[in-house]
Amino acid sequence: MGRYYSPYDQDQPLNLKCSCGGNHSAAEHPVPSQGSEASETQIEARASEFVEAALVKALFPQDNLRRNFLKAVGRTTAMAAISSMLPVTVLQALAQEQKPVEKKDLKIGFLPITCATPIVAADPLGFYAKNGLNVELNRTAGWAVVRDKVIAGEFDASHMLSPMPLAMTLGLGATATPMVMPAIENVNGNAITLHIKHKDKRDPKTWKGMRFGIPFDYSMHNFLLRYYLAENGLDPDKDVQLRVMAPPDMVANLRAENIDGFIVAEPFNQRAVFDGVGFIHMLTSEIWDNHPCCAFAVPERFVKAHPNSFAALFRAIVASTVHCSQMANRPAVAQAIQGANFLNQPLTVLEQVLLGKFADGLGQVRNEPNRINFDPFPWQSMAVWMLTQMKRWGYIKEDVNYTRIAEQVFLATEARKRMAELGIKAPDTNMRRHMIMGREFNPTQPEQYLKSFKISRA
C-alpha cells in the first residue's frame, strides 16, 4: 500500500497501515478500556482529523500539490482557508456517532404558519424528546425579529425562510452571520391572494399601481412574485408597490384595503377566504411546482459549540418532516399544531391547507393534494436559483460564487446521510434542473440565466 503525508505532520510520511500513525496494523492497534475518557477524546480528535485530511486530499488529489500546499501555508492556515469554503465543523459534527447532547435545553424560533409544521409538530409528537432534547418553541411576529434573535444568540436555531440563511451568511441586511441550513421544511404551501373586489382582475397585466404585501425581502415569496410579475411584463419595482409586513398582519391589512393583495405562506391565504375578504388568485405551485419555501437553520457557531446537540436536533427535524409528509398523518398533525401556543388557527383552515381540499373564494372547491408538502432535502440548485434572484433584483451587488455559497449553507450531503439513517431514500445528487413558468433553470449556468431576463437590475 502506498504512503501519503498527513496534514498534521508535514515532515514525516504516515504509513496507512494504522490511522494512529503507529508502526502496526489497524488490527494490532491497542483497544482502549471501556469508560476511558482520554481514549474517547483521542478517538474524537482522530475522527475530526480524518475529516480534515479527507477534505485536503479531495481538494488536492495529487500528492505533490497537496504537500506543497501544506508546506507553504501550514495546517492551521490550510484548514482555516478550507473552512471558509466548506462547512468543515458541520461535517465533523455529523461524522460523530450519536452521543449525549452537550446542551439539552434549546430555544427555537418560529412563525405561526403551516411551513413551520415539522418544527412545531416535533414538540407535541415527541421527536425532540426522543432525541434527548427539551425544546422551547418561541412564536415570533416577523422574519426580521427571527433574524435578529438568531444573530444575538437568543435562539439556538430557528424556522426560517429558505433564502434567509444565504442572506445572513452574506451579510445582506444585517451583520454577516455564517449559517447552515440542513433541512428544507416545506415545498409549495403559498399563494397569491387578492382582495375580493379584484375578482375581475385575474390578468396580472391589469395590476399596475396595485399594492402587495410580502413577508420579507429575502423570501421565496418576494422572488416568486417578482418573477411572476416580470414574466407578465410588469416591473416589480416600478409598476406595483411591494410592502414588507408580518404574515399574521396581512389579512387585516387586506380587509382594511391597505393592500390589494399579498403573497404569503398558509394559513393566511385560506384565512382570507375563510373571513370572506379575499380569494386565491393562484397557488405558488402553479409558478414553480415543488419550490422550496421555509427551512430549519442554525448558526454555524452553534454547530461548533454543540455538535452533538446539533446532530440530535437535525435528526428530530428530519424525522418530523418525513412524518408530516405522509397524508395519513396530517389530520392528527393539524390537531397538534392548531392551539394558541402554536399556529392559533381554526382547525378547518389548517385541514383545508394540509389536506389540500379547499374553497378558493371564487365559488369553487379545489382538490390539490400537493398544495403543501414536506420534503427535507435541501437541493443546492435551489440555493443557486435564490442567489440569482438576489443578484437579479439588486440585493447582491458584487459577483458571487453561486455554487460555493450553496454548498456552504445548504447541507445536502449531510441531509442525505440523516435521511438514510431513517431508511429514507434521498436524491443521489445535490443539484438538478428546475422548471419555473416554462423556463428551465440550469444551476451550472447561473450567469447565462440572469442575462436571459428582459426585466432585471443585474
PEZI-V895512 format. One record per helix or strand of 3 or more residues. SS is the DSSP state (helix for helix, strand for strand). FROM is the first residue (numbers start at 1). LEN is the number of residues. If there is no record, write none. Layout:
ss/from/len
SS/FROM/LEN
SS/FROM/LEN
//
This chain:
ss/from/len
strand/3/3
strand/13/3
helix/37/23
helix/63/23
helix/88/8
strand/105/6
helix/114/11
helix/127/4
strand/134/6
helix/143/9
strand/157/5
helix/164/7
strand/179/6
strand/190/6
helix/196/3
helix/204/3
strand/211/4
helix/220/12
strand/241/4
helix/247/9
strand/261/5
helix/268/7
strand/278/6
helix/284/3
strand/294/6
helix/300/6
helix/307/19
helix/327/11
helix/347/9
strand/357/3
strand/365/3
helix/380/13
helix/402/8
helix/412/10
strand/434/3
strand/439/3
helix/446/6
//
